[in-house]
Amino acid sequence: MKLLVRNLSRSTTEQEIRTLFSTHGSVTECDLVLDQKTGKSKGFAFVEMPNEREAKSAISTLHETRVANNRIRVKIAQ
């Protein structure tokens, strides 16, 4: 299941996101979206979790939690 993580701090790294979601299950892919010109984070990422139950657990637990002083939003990617 592919998840969209929004409202990330510009300083949050891909590894920090992967670690955060790994506490809820297996993460096969984590892509922090970067600005092509500056190379800095755009404030959102995609996380791929193969197990649907684990992905839904991550959504319900992490949605609206604070990460680096930002309240992140987690949902199923469209």
mmCIF file of the N, C-alpha and C atoms, coordinates in Angstrom:
data_MODEL
# 
_entry.id   MODEL 
# 
loop_
_atom_site.group_PDB 
_atom_site.id 
_atom_site.type_symbol 
_atom_site.label_atom_id 
_atom_site.label_alt_id 
_atom_site.label_comp_id 
_atom_site.label_asym_id 
_atom_site.label_entity_id 
_atom_site.label_seq_id 
_atom_site.pdbx_PDB_ins_code 
_atom_site.Cartn_x 
_atom_site.Cartn_y 
_atom_site.Cartn_z 
_atom_site.occupancy 
_atom_site.B_iso_or_equiv 
_atom_site.pdbx_formal_charge 
_atom_site.auth_seq_id 
_atom_site.auth_comp_id 
_atom_site.auth_asym_id 
_atom_site.auth_atom_id 
_atom_site.pdbx_PDB_model_num 
ATOM 1   N N  . MET A 1 1  ? 0.855  -1.167 0.000  1.00 0.00 ? 1  MET A N  1 
ATOM 2   C CA . MET A 1 1  ? 0.000  0.000  0.000  1.00 0.00 ? 1  MET A CA 1 
ATOM 3   C C  . MET A 1 1  ? 0.904  1.234  0.000  1.00 0.00 ? 1  MET A C  1 
ATOM 4   N N  . LYS A 1 2  ? 0.608  2.174  -0.884 1.00 0.00 ? 2  LYS A N  1 
ATOM 5   C CA . LYS A 1 2  ? 1.402  3.392  -0.981 1.00 0.00 ? 2  LYS A CA 1 
ATOM 6   C C  . LYS A 1 2  ? 0.744  4.493  -0.160 1.00 0.00 ? 2  LYS A C  1 
ATOM 7   N N  . LEU A 1 3  ? 1.533  5.107  0.723  1.00 0.00 ? 3  LEU A N  1 
ATOM 8   C CA . LEU A 1 3  ? 1.033  6.148  1.607  1.00 0.00 ? 3  LEU A CA 1 
ATOM 9   C C  . LEU A 1 3  ? 1.649  7.496  1.238  1.00 0.00 ? 3  LEU A C  1 
ATOM 10  N N  . LEU A 1 4  ? 0.871  8.540  1.424  1.00 0.00 ? 4  LEU A N  1 
ATOM 11  C CA . LEU A 1 4  ? 1.335  9.904  1.229  1.00 0.00 ? 4  LEU A CA 1 
ATOM 12  C C  . LEU A 1 4  ? 1.501  10.541 2.608  1.00 0.00 ? 4  LEU A C  1 
ATOM 13  N N  . VAL A 1 5  ? 2.675  11.099 2.854  1.00 0.00 ? 5  VAL A N  1 
ATOM 14  C CA . VAL A 1 5  ? 2.966  11.766 4.123  1.00 0.00 ? 5  VAL A CA 1 
ATOM 15  C C  . VAL A 1 5  ? 3.178  13.243 3.802  1.00 0.00 ? 5  VAL A C  1 
ATOM 16  N N  . ARG A 1 6  ? 2.321  14.098 4.359  1.00 0.00 ? 6  ARG A N  1 
ATOM 17  C CA . ARG A 1 6  ? 2.373  15.525 4.055  1.00 0.00 ? 6  ARG A CA 1 
ATOM 18  C C  . ARG A 1 6  ? 2.698  16.348 5.292  1.00 0.00 ? 6  ARG A C  1 
ATOM 19  N N  . ASN A 1 7  ? 3.033  17.599 5.050  1.00 0.00 ? 7  ASN A N  1 
ATOM 20  C CA . ASN A 1 7  ? 3.341  18.579 6.087  1.00 0.00 ? 7  ASN A CA 1 
ATOM 21  C C  . ASN A 1 7  ? 4.597  18.208 6.884  1.00 0.00 ? 7  ASN A C  1 
ATOM 22  N N  . LEU A 1 8  ? 5.566  17.627 6.198  1.00 0.00 ? 8  LEU A N  1 
ATOM 23  C CA . LEU A 1 8  ? 6.838  17.305 6.841  1.00 0.00 ? 8  LEU A CA 1 
ATOM 24  C C  . LEU A 1 8  ? 7.687  18.564 6.976  1.00 0.00 ? 8  LEU A C  1 
ATOM 25  N N  . SER A 1 9  ? 8.477  18.620 8.037  1.00 0.00 ? 9  SER A N  1 
ATOM 26  C CA . SER A 1 9  ? 9.446  19.693 8.192  1.00 0.00 ? 9  SER A CA 1 
ATOM 27  C C  . SER A 1 9  ? 10.451 19.577 7.053  1.00 0.00 ? 9  SER A C  1 
ATOM 28  N N  . ARG A 1 10 ? 10.942 20.709 6.567  1.00 0.00 ? 10 ARG A N  1 
ATOM 29  C CA . ARG A 1 10 ? 11.931 20.702 5.476  1.00 0.00 ? 10 ARG A CA 1 
ATOM 30  C C  . ARG A 1 10 ? 13.232 20.033 5.912  1.00 0.00 ? 10 ARG A C  1 
ATOM 31  N N  . SER A 1 11 ? 13.437 19.902 7.216  1.00 0.00 ? 11 SER A N  1 
ATOM 32  C CA . SER A 1 11 ? 14.672 19.289 7.723  1.00 0.00 ? 11 SER A CA 1 
ATOM 33  C C  . SER A 1 11 ? 14.542 17.775 7.946  1.00 0.00 ? 11 SER A C  1 
ATOM 34  N N  . THR A 1 12 ? 13.339 17.238 7.844  1.00 0.00 ? 12 THR A N  1 
ATOM 35  C CA . THR A 1 12 ? 13.136 15.800 8.051  1.00 0.00 ? 12 THR A CA 1 
ATOM 36  C C  . THR A 1 12 ? 13.779 15.023 6.909  1.00 0.00 ? 12 THR A C  1 
ATOM 37  N N  . THR A 1 13 ? 14.533 13.980 7.246  1.00 0.00 ? 13 THR A N  1 
ATOM 38  C CA . THR A 1 13 ? 15.231 13.194 6.224  1.00 0.00 ? 13 THR A CA 1 
ATOM 39  C C  . THR A 1 13 ? 14.436 11.950 5.836  1.00 0.00 ? 13 THR A C  1 
ATOM 40  N N  . GLU A 1 14 ? 14.816 11.389 4.699  1.00 0.00 ? 14 GLU A N  1 
ATOM 41  C CA . GLU A 1 14 ? 14.188 10.157 4.221  1.00 0.00 ? 14 GLU A CA 1 
ATOM 42  C C  . GLU A 1 14 ? 14.400 9.027  5.230  1.00 0.00 ? 14 GLU A C  1 
ATOM 43  N N  . GLN A 1 15 ? 15.586 8.966  5.821  1.00 0.00 ? 15 GLN A N  1 
ATOM 44  C CA . GLN A 1 15 ? 15.884 7.920  6.807  1.00 0.00 ? 15 GLN A CA 1 
ATOM 45  C C  . GLN A 1 15 ? 15.003 8.060  8.047  1.00 0.00 ? 15 GLN A C  1 
ATOM 46  N N  . GLU A 1 16 ? 14.745 9.270  8.478  1.00 0.00 ? 16 GLU A N  1 
ATOM 47  C CA . GLU A 1 16 ? 13.879 9.489  9.644  1.00 0.00 ? 16 GLU A CA 1 
ATOM 48  C C  . GLU A 1 16 ? 12.454 9.024  9.346  1.00 0.00 ? 16 GLU A C  1 
ATOM 49  N N  . ILE A 1 17 ? 11.982 9.268  8.145  1.00 0.00 ? 17 ILE A N  1 
ATOM 50  C CA . ILE A 1 17 ? 10.635 8.824  7.748  1.00 0.00 ? 17 ILE A CA 1 
ATOM 51  C C  . ILE A 1 17 ? 10.579 7.311  7.716  1.00 0.00 ? 17 ILE A C  1 
ATOM 52  N N  . ARG A 1 18 ? 11.581 6.695  7.104  1.00 0.00 ? 18 ARG A N  1 
ATOM 53  C CA . ARG A 1 18 ? 11.646 5.233  7.021  1.00 0.00 ? 18 ARG A CA 1 
ATOM 54  C C  . ARG A 1 18 ? 11.655 4.614  8.418  1.00 0.00 ? 18 ARG A C  1 
ATOM 55  N N  . THR A 1 19 ? 12.437 5.177  9.307  1.00 0.00 ? 19 THR A N  1 
ATOM 56  C CA . THR A 1 19 ? 12.517 4.676  10.682 1.00 0.00 ? 19 THR A CA 1 
ATOM 57  C C  . THR A 1 19 ? 11.173 4.817  11.394 1.00 0.00 ? 19 THR A C  1 
ATOM 58  N N  . LEU A 1 20 ? 10.531 5.956  11.224 1.00 0.00 ? 20 LEU A N  1 
ATOM 59  C CA . LEU A 1 20 ? 9.227  6.212  11.843 1.00 0.00 ? 20 LEU A CA 1 
ATOM 60  C C  . LEU A 1 20 ? 8.191  5.173  11.405 1.00 0.00 ? 20 LEU A C  1 
ATOM 61  N N  . PHE A 1 21 ? 8.122  4.897  10.107 1.00 0.00 ? 21 PHE A N  1 
ATOM 62  C CA . PHE A 1 21 ? 7.133  3.956  9.593  1.00 0.00 ? 21 PHE A CA 1 
ATOM 63  C C  . PHE A 1 21 ? 7.526  2.503  9.841  1.00 0.00 ? 21 PHE A C  1 
ATOM 64  N N  . SER A 1 22 ? 8.814  2.216  9.945  1.00 0.00 ? 22 SER A N  1 
ATOM 65  C CA . SER A 1 22 ? 9.284  0.851  10.203 1.00 0.00 ? 22 SER A CA 1 
ATOM 66  C C  . SER A 1 22 ? 8.833  0.333  11.560 1.00 0.00 ? 22 SER A C  1 
ATOM 67  N N  . THR A 1 23 ? 8.513  1.225  12.485 1.00 0.00 ? 23 THR A N  1 
ATOM 68  C CA . THR A 1 23 ? 8.031  0.780  13.795 1.00 0.00 ? 23 THR A CA 1 
ATOM 69  C C  . THR A 1 23 ? 6.638  0.159  13.679 1.00 0.00 ? 23 THR A C  1 
ATOM 70  N N  . HIS A 1 24 ? 5.974  0.359  12.553 1.00 0.00 ? 24 HIS A N  1 
ATOM 71  C CA . HIS A 1 24 ? 4.630  -0.195 12.340 1.00 0.00 ? 24 HIS A CA 1 
ATOM 72  C C  . HIS A 1 24 ? 4.612  -1.380 11.381 1.00 0.00 ? 24 HIS A C  1 
ATOM 73  N N  . GLY A 1 25 ? 5.763  -1.697 10.780 1.00 0.00 ? 25 GLY A N  1 
ATOM 74  C CA . GLY A 1 25 ? 5.826  -2.834 9.873  1.00 0.00 ? 25 GLY A CA 1 
ATOM 75  C C  . GLY A 1 25 ? 6.904  -2.643 8.816  1.00 0.00 ? 25 GLY A C  1 
ATOM 76  N N  . SER A 1 26 ? 6.831  -3.491 7.820  1.00 0.00 ? 26 SER A N  1 
ATOM 77  C CA . SER A 1 26 ? 7.824  -3.508 6.753  1.00 0.00 ? 26 SER A CA 1 
ATOM 78  C C  . SER A 1 26 ? 7.638  -2.326 5.797  1.00 0.00 ? 26 SER A C  1 
ATOM 79  N N  . VAL A 1 27 ? 8.733  -1.650 5.491  1.00 0.00 ? 27 VAL A N  1 
ATOM 80  C CA . VAL A 1 27 ? 8.721  -0.548 4.525  1.00 0.00 ? 27 VAL A CA 1 
ATOM 81  C C  . VAL A 1 27 ? 9.600  -0.955 3.352  1.00 0.00 ? 27 VAL A C  1 
ATOM 82  N N  . THR A 1 28 ? 9.011  -1.053 2.155  1.00 0.00 ? 28 THR A N  1 
ATOM 83  C CA . THR A 1 28 ? 9.788  -1.455 0.987  1.00 0.00 ? 28 THR A CA 1 
ATOM 84  C C  . THR A 1 28 ? 10.374 -0.273 0.237  1.00 0.00 ? 28 THR A C  1 
ATOM 85  N N  . GLU A 1 29 ? 9.745  0.889  0.374  1.00 0.00 ? 29 GLU A N  1 
ATOM 86  C CA . GLU A 1 29 ? 10.228 2.061  -0.337 1.00 0.00 ? 29 GLU A CA 1 
ATOM 87  C C  . GLU A 1 29 ? 9.850  3.322  0.424  1.00 0.00 ? 29 GLU A C  1 
ATOM 88  N N  . CYS A 1 30 ? 10.741 4.298  0.380  1.00 0.00 ? 30 CYS A N  1 
ATOM 89  C CA . CYS A 1 30 ? 10.487 5.592  1.005  1.00 0.00 ? 30 CYS A CA 1 
ATOM 90  C C  . CYS A 1 30 ? 11.105 6.652  0.105  1.00 0.00 ? 30 CYS A C  1 
ATOM 91  N N  . ASP A 1 31 ? 10.272 7.556  -0.407 1.00 0.00 ? 31 ASP A N  1 
ATOM 92  C CA . ASP A 1 31 ? 10.743 8.590  -1.321 1.00 0.00 ? 31 ASP A CA 1 
ATOM 93  C C  . ASP A 1 31 ? 10.360 9.970  -0.817 1.00 0.00 ? 31 ASP A C  1 
ATOM 94  N N  . LEU A 1 32 ? 11.349 10.708 -0.343 1.00 0.00 ? 32 LEU A N  1 
ATOM 95  C CA . LEU A 1 32 ? 11.156 12.091 0.052  1.00 0.00 ? 32 LEU A CA 1 
ATOM 96  C C  . LEU A 1 32 ? 11.245 12.933 -1.217 1.00 0.00 ? 32 LEU A C  1 
ATOM 97  N N  . VAL A 1 33 ? 10.233 13.734 -1.489 1.00 0.00 ? 33 VAL A N  1 
ATOM 98  C CA . VAL A 1 33 ? 10.196 14.527 -2.713 1.00 0.00 ? 33 VAL A CA 1 
ATOM 99  C C  . VAL A 1 33 ? 11.032 15.792 -2.526 1.00 0.00 ? 33 VAL A C  1 
ATOM 100 N N  . LEU A 1 34 ? 11.998 15.973 -3.454 1.00 0.00 ? 34 LEU A N  1 
ATOM 101 C CA . LEU A 1 34 ? 12.922 17.097 -3.384 1.00 0.00 ? 34 LEU A CA 1 
ATOM 102 C C  . LEU A 1 34 ? 12.690 18.070 -4.535 1.00 0.00 ? 34 LEU A C  1 
ATOM 103 N N  . ASP A 1 35 ? 12.947 19.337 -4.278 1.00 0.00 ? 35 ASP A N  1 
ATOM 104 C CA . ASP A 1 35 ? 12.888 20.362 -5.316 1.00 0.00 ? 35 ASP A CA 1 
ATOM 105 C C  . ASP A 1 35 ? 14.079 20.149 -6.258 1.00 0.00 ? 35 ASP A C  1 
ATOM 106 N N  . GLN A 1 36 ? 13.831 20.125 -7.560 1.00 0.00 ? 36 GLN A N  1 
ATOM 107 C CA . GLN A 1 36 ? 14.897 19.852 -8.522 1.00 0.00 ? 36 GLN A CA 1 
ATOM 108 C C  . GLN A 1 36 ? 15.966 20.935 -8.547 1.00 0.00 ? 36 GLN A C  1 
ATOM 109 N N  . LYS A 1 37 ? 15.568 22.175 -8.360 1.00 0.00 ? 37 LYS A N  1 
ATOM 110 C CA . LYS A 1 37 ? 16.532 23.274 -8.429 1.00 0.00 ? 37 LYS A CA 1 
ATOM 111 C C  . LYS A 1 37 ? 17.384 23.390 -7.173 1.00 0.00 ? 37 LYS A C  1 
ATOM 112 N N  . THR A 1 38 ? 16.752 23.300 -6.010 1.00 0.00 ? 38 THR A N  1 
ATOM 113 C CA . THR A 1 38 ? 17.480 23.526 -4.754 1.00 0.00 ? 38 THR A CA 1 
ATOM 114 C C  . THR A 1 38 ? 17.954 22.237 -4.089 1.00 0.00 ? 38 THR A C  1 
ATOM 115 N N  . GLY A 1 39 ? 17.312 21.113 -4.405 1.00 0.00 ? 39 GLY A N  1 
ATOM 116 C CA . GLY A 1 39 ? 17.658 19.845 -3.763 1.00 0.00 ? 39 GLY A CA 1 
ATOM 117 C C  . GLY A 1 39 ? 17.103 19.725 -2.353 1.00 0.00 ? 39 GLY A C  1 
ATOM 118 N N  . LYS A 1 40 ? 16.266 20.685 -1.950 1.00 0.00 ? 40 LYS A N  1 
ATOM 119 C CA . LYS A 1 40 ? 15.679 20.662 -0.606 1.00 0.00 ? 40 LYS A CA 1 
ATOM 120 C C  . LYS A 1 40 ? 14.309 19.991 -0.627 1.00 0.00 ? 40 LYS A C  1 
ATOM 121 N N  . SER A 1 41 ? 13.919 19.502 0.525  1.00 0.00 ? 41 SER A N  1 
ATOM 122 C CA . SER A 1 41 ? 12.632 18.818 0.671  1.00 0.00 ? 41 SER A CA 1 
ATOM 123 C C  . SER A 1 41 ? 11.468 19.735 0.317  1.00 0.00 ? 41 SER A C  1 
ATOM 124 N N  . LYS A 1 42 ? 10.460 19.147 -0.327 1.00 0.00 ? 42 LYS A N  1 
ATOM 125 C CA . LYS A 1 42 ? 9.229  19.887 -0.621 1.00 0.00 ? 42 LYS A CA 1 
ATOM 126 C C  . LYS A 1 42 ? 8.199  19.708 0.495  1.00 0.00 ? 42 LYS A C  1 
ATOM 127 N N  . GLY A 1 43 ? 8.534  18.897 1.507  1.00 0.00 ? 43 GLY A N  1 
ATOM 128 C CA . GLY A 1 43 ? 7.653  18.748 2.656  1.00 0.00 ? 43 GLY A CA 1 
ATOM 129 C C  . GLY A 1 43 ? 6.677  17.594 2.566  1.00 0.00 ? 43 GLY A C  1 
ATOM 130 N N  . PHE A 1 44 ? 6.894  16.688 1.594  1.00 0.00 ? 44 PHE A N  1 
ATOM 131 C CA . PHE A 1 44 ? 6.052  15.498 1.549  1.00 0.00 ? 44 PHE A CA 1 
ATOM 132 C C  . PHE A 1 44 ? 6.845  14.311 1.022  1.00 0.00 ? 44 PHE A C  1 
ATOM 133 N N  . ALA A 1 45 ? 6.307  13.119 1.297  1.00 0.00 ? 45 ALA A N  1 
ATOM 134 C CA . ALA A 1 45 ? 7.000  11.890 0.908  1.00 0.00 ? 45 ALA A CA 1 
ATOM 135 C C  . ALA A 1 45 ? 5.991  10.792 0.625  1.00 0.00 ? 45 ALA A C  1 
ATOM 136 N N  . PHE A 1 46 ? 6.466  9.754  -0.060 1.00 0.00 ? 46 PHE A N  1 
ATOM 137 C CA . PHE A 1 46 ? 5.673  8.554  -0.311 1.00 0.00 ? 46 PHE A CA 1 
ATOM 138 C C  . PHE A 1 46 ? 6.350  7.391  0.393  1.00 0.00 ? 46 PHE A C  1 
ATOM 139 N N  . VAL A 1 47 ? 5.558  6.585  1.075  1.00 0.00 ? 47 VAL A N  1 
ATOM 140 C CA . VAL A 1 47 ? 6.059  5.411  1.779  1.00 0.00 ? 47 VAL A CA 1 
ATOM 141 C C  . VAL A 1 47 ? 5.280  4.201  1.280  1.00 0.00 ? 47 VAL A C  1 
ATOM 142 N N  . GLU A 1 48 ? 5.997  3.149  0.886  1.00 0.00 ? 48 GLU A N  1 
ATOM 143 C CA . GLU A 1 48 ? 5.366  1.917  0.394  1.00 0.00 ? 48 GLU A CA 1 
ATOM 144 C C  . GLU A 1 48 ? 5.483  0.846  1.470  1.00 0.00 ? 48 GLU A C  1 
ATOM 145 N N  . MET A 1 49 ? 4.313  0.349  1.906  1.00 0.00 ? 49 MET A N  1 
ATOM 146 C CA . MET A 1 49 ? 4.268  -0.732 2.892  1.00 0.00 ? 49 MET A CA 1 
ATOM 147 C C  . MET A 1 49 ? 3.474  -1.887 2.271  1.00 0.00 ? 49 MET A C  1 
ATOM 148 N N  . PRO A 1 50 ? 4.099  -3.065 2.101  1.00 0.00 ? 50 PRO A N  1 
ATOM 149 C CA . PRO A 1 50 ? 3.433  -4.168 1.403  1.00 0.00 ? 50 PRO A CA 1 
ATOM 150 C C  . PRO A 1 50 ? 2.261  -4.799 2.155  1.00 0.00 ? 50 PRO A C  1 
ATOM 151 N N  . ASN A 1 51 ? 2.288  -4.722 3.484  1.00 0.00 ? 51 ASN A N  1 
ATOM 152 C CA . ASN A 1 51 ? 1.232  -5.335 4.275  1.00 0.00 ? 51 ASN A CA 1 
ATOM 153 C C  . ASN A 1 51 ? 0.147  -4.290 4.572  1.00 0.00 ? 51 ASN A C  1 
ATOM 154 N N  . GLU A 1 52 ? -1.067 -4.539 4.079  1.00 0.00 ? 52 GLU A N  1 
ATOM 155 C CA . GLU A 1 52 ? -2.162 -3.574 4.220  1.00 0.00 ? 52 GLU A CA 1 
ATOM 156 C C  . GLU A 1 52 ? -2.510 -3.294 5.676  1.00 0.00 ? 52 GLU A C  1 
ATOM 157 N N  . ARG A 1 53 ? -2.508 -4.329 6.492  1.00 0.00 ? 53 ARG A N  1 
ATOM 158 C CA . ARG A 1 53 ? -2.838 -4.167 7.913  1.00 0.00 ? 53 ARG A CA 1 
ATOM 159 C C  . ARG A 1 53 ? -1.814 -3.263 8.604  1.00 0.00 ? 53 ARG A C  1 
ATOM 160 N N  . GLU A 1 54 ? -0.536 -3.474 8.316  1.00 0.00 ? 54 GLU A N  1 
ATOM 161 C CA . GLU A 1 54 ? 0.516  -2.647 8.901  1.00 0.00 ? 54 GLU A CA 1 
ATOM 162 C C  . GLU A 1 54 ? 0.410  -1.195 8.413  1.00 0.00 ? 54 GLU A C  1 
ATOM 163 N N  . ALA A 1 55 ? 0.100  -1.026 7.132  1.00 0.00 ? 55 ALA A N  1 
ATOM 164 C CA . ALA A 1 55 ? -0.044 0.321  6.557  1.00 0.00 ? 55 ALA A CA 1 
ATOM 165 C C  . ALA A 1 55 ? -1.197 1.070  7.220  1.00 0.00 ? 55 ALA A C  1 
ATOM 166 N N  . LYS A 1 56 ? -2.316 0.392  7.405  1.00 0.00 ? 56 LYS A N  1 
ATOM 167 C CA . LYS A 1 56 ? -3.472 1.034  8.046  1.00 0.00 ? 56 LYS A CA 1 
ATOM 168 C C  . LYS A 1 56 ? -3.176 1.361  9.504  1.00 0.00 ? 56 LYS A C  1 
ATOM 169 N N  . SER A 1 57 ? -2.393 0.518  10.156 1.00 0.00 ? 57 SER A N  1 
ATOM 170 C CA . SER A 1 57 ? -1.975 0.788  11.529 1.00 0.00 ? 57 SER A CA 1 
ATOM 171 C C  . SER A 1 57 ? -1.098 2.046  11.567 1.00 0.00 ? 57 SER A C  1 
ATOM 172 N N  . ALA A 1 58 ? -0.192 2.172  10.612 1.00 0.00 ? 58 ALA A N  1 
ATOM 173 C CA . ALA A 1 58 ? 0.679  3.352  10.537 1.00 0.00 ? 58 ALA A CA 1 
ATOM 174 C C  . ALA A 1 58 ? -0.145 4.611  10.304 1.00 0.00 ? 58 ALA A C  1 
ATOM 175 N N  . ILE A 1 59 ? -1.147 4.526  9.429  1.00 0.00 ? 59 ILE A N  1 
ATOM 176 C CA . ILE A 1 59 ? -2.006 5.682  9.158  1.00 0.00 ? 59 ILE A CA 1 
ATOM 177 C C  . ILE A 1 59 ? -2.721 6.115  10.435 1.00 0.00 ? 59 ILE A C  1 
ATOM 178 N N  . SER A 1 60 ? -3.379 5.166  11.090 1.00 0.00 ? 60 SER A N  1 
ATOM 179 C CA . SER A 1 60 ? -4.172 5.530  12.266 1.00 0.00 ? 60 SER A CA 1 
ATOM 180 C C  . SER A 1 60 ? -3.305 6.032  13.422 1.00 0.00 ? 60 SER A C  1 
ATOM 181 N N  . THR A 1 61 ? -2.094 5.516  13.542 1.00 0.00 ? 61 THR A N  1 
ATOM 182 C CA . THR A 1 61 ? -1.218 5.921  14.637 1.00 0.00 ? 61 THR A CA 1 
ATOM 183 C C  . THR A 1 61 ? -0.472 7.227  14.350 1.00 0.00 ? 61 THR A C  1 
ATOM 184 N N  . LEU A 1 62 ? -0.003 7.404  13.114 1.00 0.00 ? 62 LEU A N  1 
ATOM 185 C CA . LEU A 1 62 ? 0.868  8.540  12.815 1.00 0.00 ? 62 LEU A CA 1 
ATOM 186 C C  . LEU A 1 62 ? 0.156  9.785  12.295 1.00 0.00 ? 62 LEU A C  1 
ATOM 187 N N  . HIS A 1 63 ? -1.059 9.631  11.763 1.00 0.00 ? 63 HIS A N  1 
ATOM 188 C CA . HIS A 1 63 ? -1.790 10.788 11.238 1.00 0.00 ? 63 HIS A CA 1 
ATOM 189 C C  . HIS A 1 63 ? -2.015 11.810 12.351 1.00 0.00 ? 63 HIS A C  1 
ATOM 190 N N  . GLU A 1 64 ? -1.661 13.064 12.070 1.00 0.00 ? 64 GLU A N  1 
ATOM 191 C CA . GLU A 1 64 ? -1.815 14.185 13.012 1.00 0.00 ? 64 GLU A CA 1 
ATOM 192 C C  . GLU A 1 64 ? -0.847 14.129 14.193 1.00 0.00 ? 64 GLU A C  1 
ATOM 193 N N  . THR A 1 65 ? 0.235  13.335 14.103 1.00 0.00 ? 65 THR A N  1 
ATOM 194 C CA . THR A 1 65 ? 1.244  13.348 15.158 1.00 0.00 ? 65 THR A CA 1 
ATOM 195 C C  . THR A 1 65 ? 2.307  14.388 14.810 1.00 0.00 ? 65 THR A C  1 
ATOM 196 N N  . ARG A 1 66 ? 3.060  14.792 15.812 1.00 0.00 ? 66 ARG A N  1 
ATOM 197 C CA . ARG A 1 66 ? 4.109  15.801 15.595 1.00 0.00 ? 66 ARG A CA 1 
ATOM 198 C C  . ARG A 1 66 ? 5.437  15.136 15.287 1.00 0.00 ? 66 ARG A C  1 
ATOM 199 N N  . VAL A 1 67 ? 6.046  15.583 14.200 1.00 0.00 ? 67 VAL A N  1 
ATOM 200 C CA . VAL A 1 67 ? 7.390  15.144 13.823 1.00 0.00 ? 67 VAL A CA 1 
ATOM 201 C C  . VAL A 1 67 ? 8.173  16.418 13.529 1.00 0.00 ? 67 VAL A C  1 
ATOM 202 N N  . ALA A 1 68 ? 9.239  16.661 14.271 1.00 0.00 ? 68 ALA A N  1 
ATOM 203 C CA . ALA A 1 68 ? 10.061 17.872 14.114 1.00 0.00 ? 68 ALA A CA 1 
ATOM 204 C C  . ALA A 1 68 ? 9.196  19.138 14.162 1.00 0.00 ? 68 ALA A C  1 
ATOM 205 N N  . ASN A 1 69 ? 8.316  19.198 15.134 1.00 0.00 ? 69 ASN A N  1 
ATOM 206 C CA . ASN A 1 69 ? 7.423  20.355 15.367 1.00 0.00 ? 69 ASN A CA 1 
ATOM 207 C C  . ASN A 1 69 ? 6.356  20.578 14.311 1.00 0.00 ? 69 ASN A C  1 
ATOM 208 N N  . ASN A 1 70 ? 6.197  19.667 13.368 1.00 0.00 ? 70 ASN A N  1 
ATOM 209 C CA . ASN A 1 70 ? 5.119  19.762 12.370 1.00 0.00 ? 70 ASN A CA 1 
ATOM 210 C C  . ASN A 1 70 ? 4.119  18.641 12.612 1.00 0.00 ? 70 ASN A C  1 
ATOM 211 N N  . ARG A 1 71 ? 2.842  18.955 12.488 1.00 0.00 ? 71 ARG A N  1 
ATOM 212 C CA . ARG A 1 71 ? 1.800  17.944 12.613 1.00 0.00 ? 71 ARG A CA 1 
ATOM 213 C C  . ARG A 1 71 ? 1.617  17.304 11.239 1.00 0.00 ? 71 ARG A C  1 
ATOM 214 N N  . ILE A 1 72 ? 2.131  16.070 11.088 1.00 0.00 ? 72 ILE A N  1 
ATOM 215 C CA . ILE A 1 72 ? 2.089  15.417 9.780  1.00 0.00 ? 72 ILE A CA 1 
ATOM 216 C C  . ILE A 1 72 ? 0.714  14.847 9.474  1.00 0.00 ? 72 ILE A C  1 
ATOM 217 N N  . ARG A 1 73 ? 0.446  14.680 8.186  1.00 0.00 ? 73 ARG A N  1 
ATOM 218 C CA . ARG A 1 73 ? -0.798 14.061 7.726  1.00 0.00 ? 73 ARG A CA 1 
ATOM 219 C C  . ARG A 1 73 ? -0.432 12.830 6.898  1.00 0.00 ? 73 ARG A C  1 
ATOM 220 N N  . VAL A 1 74 ? -1.063 11.721 7.204  1.00 0.00 ? 74 VAL A N  1 
ATOM 221 C CA . VAL A 1 74 ? -0.777 10.457 6.524  1.00 0.00 ? 74 VAL A CA 1 
ATOM 222 C C  . VAL A 1 74 ? -2.061 9.902  5.956  1.00 0.00 ? 74 VAL A C  1 
ATOM 223 N N  . LYS A 1 75 ? -2.034 9.539  4.672  1.00 0.00 ? 75 LYS A N  1 
ATOM 224 C CA . LYS A 1 75 ? -3.203 8.932  4.038  1.00 0.00 ? 75 LYS A CA 1 
ATOM 225 C C  . LYS A 1 75 ? -2.758 8.015  2.913  1.00 0.00 ? 75 LYS A C  1 
ATOM 226 N N  . ILE A 1 76 ? -3.702 7.260  2.383  1.00 0.00 ? 76 ILE A N  1 
ATOM 227 C CA . ILE A 1 76 ? -3.418 6.392  1.245  1.00 0.00 ? 76 ILE A CA 1 
ATOM 228 C C  . ILE A 1 76 ? -3.199 7.277  0.028  1.00 0.00 ? 76 ILE A C  1 
ATOM 229 N N  . ALA A 1 77 ? -2.110 7.028  -0.697 1.00 0.00 ? 77 ALA A N  1 
ATOM 230 C CA . ALA A 1 77 ? -1.806 7.823  -1.905 1.00 0.00 ? 77 ALA A CA 1 
ATOM 231 C C  . ALA A 1 77 ? -2.790 7.456  -3.013 1.00 0.00 ? 77 ALA A C  1 
ATOM 232 N N  . GLN A 1 78 ? -3.211 8.464  -3.758 1.00 0.00 ? 78 GLN A N  1 
ATOM 233 C CA . GLN A 1 78 ? -4.158 8.238  -4.862 1.00 0.00 ? 78 GLN A CA 1 
ATOM 234 C C  . GLN A 1 78 ? -3.444 7.884  -6.139 1.00 0.00 ? 78 GLN A C  1 
# 
